[in-house]
């Protein structure tokens, strides 16, 4: 069981990295880094299509990663 969870943790880690790298960037230019993204603060819209799918997939994989990490910690303590 421990080996399976360890392999699952490795696969989830790689998939999370890929999912984060595939997400579209939020900033249009380097100037938006200095403004703090104030224009995006009040003009938020819901993500749609590919962006929404990637957000959900990253969230689900992140939650699964934490659950596997807790399970591995529990198994390694016994």
BELHULIN-V973254 format. One record per residue. N is the residue number from 1. SS is DSSP state (~ for helix, > for strand, _ for the rest). OMEGA is omega in radians with two decimals (* if undefined). D_CENTER is the distance of its C-alpha to the mean C-alpha in Angstrom with 2 decimals. Layout:
# BELHULIN-V973254
n={N N}
ss={SS SS}
omega={OMEGA OMEGA}
d_center={D_CENTER D_CENTER}
This chain:
# BELHULIN-V973254
n={1 2 3 4 5 6 7 8 9 10 11 12 13 14 15 16 17 18 19 20 21 22 23 24 25 26 27 28 29 30 31 32 33 34 35 36 37 38 39 40 41 42 43 44 45 46 47 48 49 50 51 52 53 54 55 56 57 58 59 60 61 62 63 64 65 66 67 68 69 70 71 72 73 74 75 76 77 78}
ss={_ ~ ~ ~ ~ ~ ~ ~ ~ ~ ~ ~ ~ ~ ~ ~ ~ ~ ~ ~ ~ ~ _ _ _ _ _ _ _ _ ~ ~ ~ ~ ~ _ _ ~ ~ ~ ~ ~ _ _ _ _ _ _ _ ~ ~ ~ ~ ~ ~ ~ ~ ~ ~ ~ ~ ~ ~ ~ ~ ~ ~ ~ ~ ~ ~ ~ ~ ~ ~ ~ ~ _}
omega={-3.12 -3.14 3.10 3.13 3.11 3.08 3.11 3.11 3.12 3.14 3.12 3.12 3.13 3.13 3.10 3.11 3.14 -3.13 3.13 -3.14 -3.12 -3.11 3.12 -3.12 -3.13 -3.06 -3.12 -3.10 3.11 -3.14 3.14 3.07 -3.13 -3.14 3.12 3.13 -3.11 -3.14 3.14 -3.08 -3.08 -3.10 -3.10 3.02 3.13 3.09 3.14 3.06 -3.06 -3.12 3.12 3.12 -3.12 3.09 -3.13 -3.13 3.12 3.12 -3.13 3.13 3.10 3.10 3.11 3.13 3.12 3.13 3.11 3.11 3.11 3.12 3.11 3.11 3.12 -3.13 -3.12 3.13 -3.12 *}
d_center={25.19 23.87 23.66 21.85 19.13 18.96 18.63 15.93 13.97 14.58 13.66 10.30 9.64 10.91 9.12 5.56 7.56 9.22 6.72 5.69 9.46 10.53 9.47 12.77 13.64 14.81 17.76 20.88 22.79 23.24 25.36 22.54 21.17 24.53 24.84 21.73 20.50 23.27 23.80 20.36 20.95 23.66 22.93 19.67 19.55 17.41 15.13 16.90 16.91 14.43 12.28 12.23 11.54 8.47 7.16 8.49 7.47 3.67 5.28 7.93 6.75 5.50 8.91 10.62 9.84 11.39 14.14 15.00 15.18 17.54 19.50 19.97 21.17 23.51 24.90 25.47 27.41 29.90}
